[in-house]
Protein backbone atom coordinates (compact mmCIF):
# COMPACT_ATOMS: atom_id res chain seq x y z
CA UNK A 1 0.00 0.00 0.00
CA UNK A 2 1.31 3.43 -0.90
CA UNK A 3 1.17 6.62 1.11
CA UNK A 4 -2.52 7.02 1.83
CA UNK A 5 -2.10 10.17 3.90
CA UNK A 6 0.91 11.94 2.51
CA UNK A 7 -0.61 15.33 3.32
CA UNK A 8 -2.50 15.59 6.60
CA UNK A 9 -4.19 18.93 6.13
CA UNK A 10 -6.28 19.44 3.00
CA UNK A 11 -8.23 22.59 3.89
CA UNK A 12 -11.30 20.97 2.32
CA UNK A 13 -13.08 20.90 5.69
CA UNK A 14 -12.68 24.61 6.35
CA UNK A 15 -16.22 25.19 5.06
CA UNK A 16 -17.79 22.90 7.68
CA UNK A 17 -18.03 19.85 5.45
CA UNK A 18 -16.13 16.60 5.25
CA UNK A 19 -15.81 13.91 2.63
CA UNK A 20 -17.29 10.45 2.91
CA UNK A 21 -15.44 7.47 1.46
CA UNK A 22 -17.47 7.71 -1.77
CA UNK A 23 -16.46 11.35 -2.27
CA UNK A 24 -19.76 12.84 -1.12
CA UNK A 25 -19.40 16.04 0.91
CA UNK A 26 -21.57 16.27 4.04
CA UNK A 27 -21.75 18.68 6.99
CA UNK A 28 -19.35 17.80 9.80
CA UNK A 29 -22.34 17.23 12.11
CA UNK A 30 -24.06 14.85 9.67
CA UNK A 31 -25.39 11.68 11.37
CA UNK A 32 -22.82 9.60 9.44
CA UNK A 33 -19.96 11.72 10.75
CA UNK A 34 -21.42 11.65 14.27
CA UNK A 35 -21.64 7.84 14.07
CA UNK A 36 -18.15 7.12 12.80
CA UNK A 37 -16.67 9.92 14.91
CA UNK A 38 -18.08 8.34 18.04
CA UNK A 39 -16.63 4.98 16.97
CA UNK A 40 -13.27 6.70 16.62
CA UNK A 41 -13.64 8.05 20.15
CA UNK A 42 -14.56 4.58 21.43
CA UNK A 43 -11.56 3.07 19.69
CA UNK A 44 -9.32 5.70 21.31
CA UNK A 45 -10.72 4.92 24.77
CA UNK A 46 -10.06 1.21 24.11
CA UNK A 47 -6.50 2.16 23.13
CA UNK A 48 -6.04 3.92 26.48
CA UNK A 49 -7.52 0.90 28.26
CA UNK A 50 -5.18 -1.45 26.39
CA UNK A 51 -2.22 0.68 27.51
CA UNK A 52 -3.07 -0.31 31.11
CA UNK A 53 -1.84 -3.55 32.68
CA UNK A 54 -4.72 -5.92 31.93
CA UNK A 55 -5.34 -9.62 32.37
CA UNK A 56 -4.00 -11.31 29.23
CA UNK A 57 -7.37 -12.80 28.28
CA UNK A 58 -9.04 -9.37 28.50
CA UNK A 59 -6.40 -7.72 26.31
CA UNK A 60 -6.66 -10.57 23.79
CA UNK A 61 -10.44 -10.09 23.64
CA UNK A 62 -10.17 -6.31 23.11
CA UNK A 63 -7.45 -6.13 20.46
CA UNK A 64 -9.48 -7.56 17.54
CA UNK A 65 -12.40 -5.33 18.55
CA UNK A 66 -10.33 -2.25 17.73
CA UNK A 67 -9.95 -3.50 14.15
CA UNK A 68 -13.65 -4.33 13.93
CA UNK A 69 -14.58 -0.85 15.15
CA UNK A 70 -12.48 0.59 12.35
CA UNK A 71 -14.32 -1.71 9.91
CA UNK A 72 -17.64 -0.58 11.35
CA UNK A 73 -16.60 3.05 10.92
CA UNK A 74 -16.01 2.25 7.26
CA UNK A 75 -19.62 1.08 7.02
CA UNK A 76 -20.86 4.41 8.31
CA UNK A 77 -18.45 6.34 6.07
CA UNK A 78 -19.23 4.45 2.86
CA UNK A 79 -22.96 4.20 2.11
CA UNK A 80 -23.95 0.64 1.21
CA UNK A 81 -20.75 -1.01 2.48
CA UNK A 82 -21.08 -3.89 4.98
CA UNK A 83 -18.23 -5.27 7.05
CA UNK A 84 -19.89 -6.51 10.25
CA UNK A 85 -21.75 -9.82 10.09
CA UNK A 86 -23.86 -11.99 12.36
CA UNK A 87 -20.67 -13.99 13.02
CA UNK A 88 -19.07 -10.90 14.59
CA UNK A 89 -22.07 -10.47 16.89
CA UNK A 90 -22.02 -14.17 17.79
CA UNK A 91 -18.30 -14.00 18.59
CA UNK A 92 -18.95 -11.13 21.02
CA UNK A 93 -21.74 -13.13 22.66
CA UNK A 94 -19.45 -16.14 23.03
CA UNK A 95 -16.71 -14.02 24.61
CA UNK A 96 -19.26 -12.31 26.86
CA UNK A 97 -20.69 -15.64 28.06
CA UNK A 98 -17.20 -17.01 28.75
CA UNK A 99 -16.17 -14.03 30.88
CA UNK A 100 -19.52 -13.70 32.64
CA UNK A 101 -19.60 -17.37 33.61
CA UNK A 102 -17.19 -16.96 36.55
CA UNK A 103 -18.48 -13.65 37.89
CA UNK A 104 -20.68 -13.51 40.97
CA UNK A 105 -24.31 -12.66 40.19
CA UNK A 106 -25.29 -9.02 40.43
CA UNK A 107 -27.80 -7.93 43.02
CA UNK A 108 -27.16 -4.17 42.78
CA UNK A 109 -26.09 -1.66 40.18
CA UNK A 110 -22.35 -1.05 39.92
CA UNK A 111 -20.86 2.44 39.91
CA UNK A 112 -17.89 3.10 37.62
CA UNK A 113 -14.78 3.05 39.76
CA UNK A 114 -12.28 0.82 41.44
CA UNK A 115 -9.03 0.47 39.55
CA UNK A 116 -8.03 2.77 36.70
CA UNK A 117 -8.40 -0.07 34.18
CA UNK A 118 -11.89 -1.03 35.40
CA UNK A 119 -12.94 2.62 35.30
CA UNK A 120 -11.59 3.03 31.76
CA UNK A 121 -13.54 -0.05 30.73
CA UNK A 122 -16.70 1.56 32.14
CA UNK A 123 -15.84 4.74 30.20
CA UNK A 124 -15.49 2.67 27.03
CA UNK A 125 -18.90 1.13 27.77
CA UNK A 126 -20.57 4.54 28.02
CA UNK A 127 -18.93 5.77 24.81
CA UNK A 128 -20.08 2.53 23.15
CA UNK A 129 -23.65 3.21 24.29
CA UNK A 130 -23.41 6.68 22.73
CA UNK A 131 -22.04 5.14 19.51
CA UNK A 132 -25.06 2.85 19.46
CA UNK A 133 -27.40 5.85 19.87
CA UNK A 134 -25.61 7.64 17.03
CA UNK A 135 -25.92 4.51 14.88
CA UNK A 136 -29.67 4.41 15.53
CA UNK A 137 -29.98 8.12 14.63
CA UNK A 138 -28.16 7.41 11.37
CA UNK A 139 -30.26 4.30 10.76
CA UNK A 140 -33.49 6.29 11.03
CA UNK A 141 -32.33 8.57 8.20
CA UNK A 142 -30.30 6.09 6.15
CA UNK A 143 -30.94 2.40 6.92
CA UNK A 144 -27.77 0.67 8.10
CA UNK A 145 -26.60 -2.90 8.44
CA UNK A 146 -28.64 -4.24 11.39
CA UNK A 147 -25.73 -6.46 12.47
CA UNK A 148 -23.60 -3.36 13.05
CA UNK A 149 -26.07 -1.92 15.53
CA UNK A 150 -26.40 -5.30 17.26
CA UNK A 151 -22.61 -5.44 17.42
CA UNK A 152 -22.49 -2.16 19.33
CA UNK A 153 -25.18 -3.35 21.72
CA UNK A 154 -23.29 -6.57 22.48
CA UNK A 155 -20.01 -4.72 22.74
CA UNK A 156 -21.35 -2.41 25.45
CA UNK A 157 -22.55 -5.48 27.36
CA UNK A 158 -19.14 -7.09 26.94
CA UNK A 159 -17.39 -3.96 28.18
CA UNK A 160 -19.57 -3.99 31.30
CA UNK A 161 -18.63 -7.61 31.97
CA UNK A 162 -14.95 -6.93 31.25
CA UNK A 163 -14.97 -4.04 33.74
CA UNK A 164 -16.23 -6.52 36.33
CA UNK A 165 -13.60 -9.09 35.31
CA UNK A 166 -10.82 -6.51 35.56
CA UNK A 167 -12.01 -5.51 39.03
CA UNK A 168 -12.25 -9.10 40.26
CA UNK A 169 -9.00 -10.34 38.71
CA UNK A 170 -7.18 -7.29 40.06
CA UNK A 171 -8.45 -7.94 43.58
CA UNK A 172 -10.47 -4.73 43.58
CA UNK A 173 -13.99 -4.65 44.90
CA UNK A 174 -16.83 -3.33 42.80
CA UNK A 175 -18.51 -0.17 43.99
CA UNK A 176 -22.19 -0.95 44.49
CA UNK A 177 -24.87 1.72 44.24
CA UNK A 178 -26.38 2.40 47.64
CA UNK A 179 -29.97 3.14 46.70
CA UNK A 180 -31.23 3.29 50.29
CA UNK A 181 -28.76 5.89 51.57
CA UNK A 182 -30.00 8.92 53.46
CA UNK A 183 -30.86 11.85 51.21
CA UNK A 184 -30.01 15.34 52.39
CA UNK A 185 -31.78 18.35 50.95
N, C-alpha and C positions, 0 to 999 in steps of 0.2 A: 504494500500500500504506500502510495506517495504521501507527500505533505498535504494533509487535509486542511490544516489550519496554519498556513504559512504566514498569514496576516491576521492578527487577533482583532484589531479594530477595523470596521468597515464603514462606519458612519451612516450605514443604511437605516439604523434604528433611531437616528436623531429626530425623526418625525413622529415618534411614538408608535411605530409599527415594527414588526419582526417578520422574518420569513419562515414559513413552514418548509418541511422537507420537499414538498412538491413545487416550491417556488412561490406559492401564494403568499401575499403580504396580508397580515392581520394586525389589529391593534394589540399592543403588549398586554392588555388586560382581557384579551379574548379567552373564552373558556378553555380552548385547547392549550394556550400558553399557561393559564392558571393550573391546568391539570399536569402538564409535563414539568412545569416549574416546581410544583409541590413534590413531585416524584424526585426531582433533583435535590430538593431540600431533604427529603427522607433519606436518599442515598448518602448525602453528606453526613447526616446524623448517624447512620449506620457505620460510616467510615470512622467517625469519632469513637463510636462504641467499639469497633474492631481494633482501635488503637489501645484500648484498655486491656489489662490482663483478664482473659476470659477462660472459662473451661474450654478445653479443646473441642469437645463435641458441639458447643454453642457456636464457636467461631467457624467451625466447618459447616454448620447449618446456615450461617449468615452470609458467608462469602459468595456462594452462587446467587443468592438473592440480590446482591448488588448488581450483578450482570443482568438478571431478569428485570430489575427495575429500569435499567437502561433500555432494555428491549421494549418494555411497556411504554416508556416515554416515547420511543419511536412510533408506537401505535398512535399515540395522541398527536404526534407531530406530522404524521403522514396519513392523511385520510384514506381509509380503506385497507390499510396494512394491518395484518394480524400476526402477532408473535407469541402471545400467551395462549395456551391450550388448556383443556380440561386436565391433561396430565400434569401440568404445572400446579394446578389447584389441588389435585389429588396428592402430589408430592408434599405440599405444605401440610395437608391434613395428616398424612402419615407421620411427618416429623413432629407435628403438634401432639398427636396421640402418644408418640413414643416419649416425648419429654413430659407430658402431663401425667403419664402413668404412675410415676414415682413421687408425685407431689401430694402433700396432704390436702384433703378436700377443703374447699373454702366455705367459711360460715359467715364471713364479713367481707366488706369491700376493703381493698388494699389501697393505701395512699402511696403515691410515688415517693420513693426515698430509700433509705438504707445505704448501700454502697454506691459509689459513683457509677459503676458499670450498670447496676440494676436501675438506677435513676435514669441513665442515658437510654436504657432499653425502654423504660416507660415513656421517655420523651419521643423516641422513635415510634412507639405505638400511637401517640397522640398525633404526630405528624402524618402517620399512615392513615388514621381516621379522617384527617382533613383531606388527604389525597383521595380517599374514597368519596368524600363529599364533592370534591371538585370533579371527579370522574362522573358522578351522577349528574352534576350540573351540565357537563359537556354532553353526556348521553341524552339528556332531555332535548338538547338542540340538534345534536348530530349523533344518531345511534352509534354506539361503540360495541366492541367485542364483549359480550356478556361475561366471558371467562376472565377478562381483565379486571372487571369490577369485583367478581367473586374472589379473584386472587388477592386484591387489596383487603377485602374483608377477612379472609383467612390469615393473611399476613399480620394484620393487627391483632388477631387472636393469638397467633404464634408469638408475637413480640410480648404480649402480656404473660404468656406461659414462660417464655425465656427470661423475663425479668424475675419471675418467681424462682426459676431454676438457678439463676445467677446468685440470687439472695441466699438460697438454701445451700448451694454448693460452696459459697464463700463463707458460710457460717454466720451470715447476717440474719437478723430476724426481720420479717415483713412488718410494716407499719400498718396496723389495722385501724380502720375508721371507727371512731368512738361515737356512735350515733346517739347514745343516751347521756352524753356529757351535759353538764350544767350550762345553760345559756345565760349570758349576761347581756343586759341591754344598756 
